[in-house]
Amino acid sequence: MTDNIERRRRYEECQQQVLNYQGQFPDVPTMTSEQLVEILQGTESSNLTIVDVRTAEEQAVSKIPGAIPLHELQIQPNPNDEDQIAVYCTVGYRSGREARRLQETHPQWKGKIFNLDGILAYSFVEGAPSLVTTTATAITSGDATTTTTTTTTSNPKPTKRIHTYGPIWNCANPDYEAVWFQKTSFVGHVCQTVCCSVGRMCQHYASVCRISRSKRESRDSLQ
């Protein structure tokens, strides 16, 4: 009973955080993890590209199977009707920021780029494909020392670990072992996120002004 109560509490907290963060990008279509899993288990999965915009450190802990990092995304100029891109992070803030940028730089994809509710929400979906990791940890013990070695493997393996970015976002399914950036690196990652967000915001307003100016010029030319 206690486990169910804690699961419910975390689920509701996760949903509230997702709502708050996705709400900052009202112009970006959203997708739930339940909808994502439904697509992955259906016949249209080959037309879906899942993009992980988190840091390499977060992705090394675990990721949604089949996801690619942002720098590997190659957007085709002319999408098919079934093509979709689902962008995700922890709870929908960084993914919303990048999804909005992508739809502004690739207007032909407007309505096909979605802000997923995040890897934490994904952890609650019953029957979802397991999160995977390409990181293997080996522990060897000697007479007086213990050595931990981390290596990268080519074959993704199921894992029950999940990165929550920071402790205040630790609302993952309690079935998972949550890890986050420690204080020494957390501040640096937050500063990086803020700086990137400011840059993306400037790009967004520049795009809005450019579109507005184009519409005004078109209207004036008709007069």
N, C-alpha and C positions, 0 to 999 in steps of 0.2 A: 504493500500500500504506500509506504514512504517513497519507494522508487518511482511509483506512478505520479505521486504528488510533485516530486522534484522534476520529473520529466515534463509534466504539464506546466509547471512554473517557468522552466527554461524555454519551453516552446512558446509560451505567451510573451515572454520577454523578447525572444528572438523576433517574433512577428511584429512586435511594437517597434523594435529598432529598424527592421526592414521598412516598415511603413514610414518612419521618420526620414530615413535616408533616401528611399526611392521618391518620396514626396518632394525632394529638392530638385527633381528632374521631371517635371510634369509633361514635358514634350517628348520624353523617351518611353516607348512602349515597355511594359514589364512582362515578365514571365515567372511563374512559380516553379519551384523544384518538382512539384507533382506534375505539372505540364511538361517539364523537361523529360522526366522519366517516361511519361506516356509517349513522347516522341521517340525517345531512345528505344523503347520496346516495340515501336510500330514500324511501318514500312517507309516512313519519310525521314528516318534517321540519317540517311546518306546525304540529305540536303541540309543538314544542320551542322554548323560549325560552332564549337564551344571554345570560348576564349577566356583564359585565366589572366587577369591583369594584376595579380598580386606579385609580390617580390619573389625572387628565386628561392629565398630562404623559406618562405611560406609554402611554395609549391613543392619544395623538397620534402616537407613533412607529409603532405597528402594533397591530392587533387581529384577532381571529378574525372572519371575515366574518359579518355578520348580528347580531353581539353588540351589546347595548345597555348603557349605563352603569346602575349600580344605582339611581340616583335616577329613572330612567325606568320602572322595573319597576312594573307594575300587576298585582297578583295577584287573580284572580277568586275569589270566595268558594266556588264549587262547581266544582272541576276535573273535566274529563272523564277517563275511564279512560286515554286516550292522552297526556294533558298531562304535560309534564316541564319542569323548569327546571334548566339546567346553569350553575353558578356557577364562575367561574374567576379566577385571578390569575396569579402567576408560577409558583409550584410547589405551591400547595394550602393555604397557611396562612391568608391573608386570606379566601380563598374559603370555606374550611372554617368559619371564624369567622362569616361572614355567612350561609352556608347553614344553620348550626345556629340562628342567630337567626331566620331566615325560617321554618324548620319549627316553631319554638317559638311564634312569633307567628301562624302560620297552620297549626294542627294538622291541618286538613283536607287539607293538602298533604304530610303526612308520608309518606315513601317515594317522593315525586315530585320532591324537590329534591336535586340531586346536586352533590357537590364534584368538579369536573373536575381532572385532574392538572396543568393549567396550560398557559400559552402556550409555555413552553420544551419541554415534552413534545410539544405539538402540532407544533412545528417539525420533528420527526423522522418524522412520519407520511407514508409514501409515498402519493402521489396525493391528498393533502389539498388542499382549496381554499386558494389562496394567502392569506397574511396580507395585510391591506389597510391603507391609511392615507388619511386625508383631509387630510393636511398636504403642501403643496407648497413646495419650497425653490428660490428663484431666486438666482443669483449673478451680479452685474454688476460689471464691472471698469472703472475709470476710469484716468486718467493715473497716479495715485499711490495709489489706494485700491481696495479690493475690498469690496463690500457684499453681505451675505447677507440676503435677505428671506424670511420664512416666512409663508405664508398658509394658510387653511383652505378647502378646496374641498368642494363638495356631492357630488361623485362619488368614492367610494372607489376607490383604485387599488392594484394589487398592489405589494408591497414586499418587500425582502429585509433589512429592518432589524428588530431586535427589542430590547425593553427588558428588561434582566435585574434591575432594581432596584438591585443593587450588584454589585461585581466578584466577590464570593465566591459569587454565584449564577450566574456566567457559565458555564452548562453547556448552552447552546443548540446546536443544529445548527451546525457550523462553516461551513455554506453561508450562514449569516446574519451580517450585521454587527451585533454586539452593542454596545449603548449602555447606560449606567446613570447614576444620579444622581452628580454630582460631590461631592467632600467637603463643600463649603460648604452644599449642600442635602441631602446624604444624611443627616446627623445629624438635621436637622429632620424628615425623612420617617420615620426610624426612631422618633423620639420620638412622632410622630403615630400610627404603627402601634401602639406599645406602649400609649399612652393609650387608643386605641380598643379594643385587646384587653382591657385591664383593665375598661373599661366593659362590653364584651360579656360578659366572664366574670361580672361582677356580675349582669347581666341573666339569664345562664344559671342561676346558682345561685338567683336569686329565682324563676325559672320552675320549677326542680326542687323548691324548697320549697313553692311554691304547689300544684303537682301532688300532692306528698306529703301536704300538709295536706288537700286535697280528697279524696284516697283514704281518709285516716284518718277524716275526718268521715263519708264514705259508709259505711265499715265500722262506725263507732260507731252510726249511725242504724239499722243492720240488727240490732243486738244488743238 
